[in-house]
Amino acid sequence: MAWSLMLALRSRGVGVAWTTIVLKHEAEIAALLGIPVNRTPAACLPVAYFTGDDFKPAKRVPARERTYWNKWGSRREGR
């Protein structure tokens, strides 16, 4: 559901980022935002209007350069 919201916001020129900082500081975030103690925040979605002139995807390292097979550092060759 959060991903769908992010896509909808982007289609309207609004920037959003999925953050998980709430997991590390759950108690402080819950207190700050008034989240009941019987609820667990799973993600925080900061939302803002984009003010730049070129909204484009960030540069990313190809997944095959970050993916290992069977053990750390072992690459799958030939694909």
C-alpha positions, 0 to 999 in steps of 0.5 A: 500500500505504501508503494502505491501511495509513493507511485501516486504521489510521484505521478503528481510531481510530489517527492517521497522517500521510504525511510525506516529510521522509525525502527531504530527510534521507535519509542521517540517517533511514537511519542513525537507523532502520538502513535498509540503504544499498541501500534508499531510504525513500520516505515516513515514516508516524508513527502514534499513538493519537488522544487527542482527542474529535472525530476529523474531517477537517481544513479544506481549500481546495477543489481548484479554488482550488489548480488551474491550467490551462495556466499558473500562475494560470490558472483553468478557468472554468464548471465 
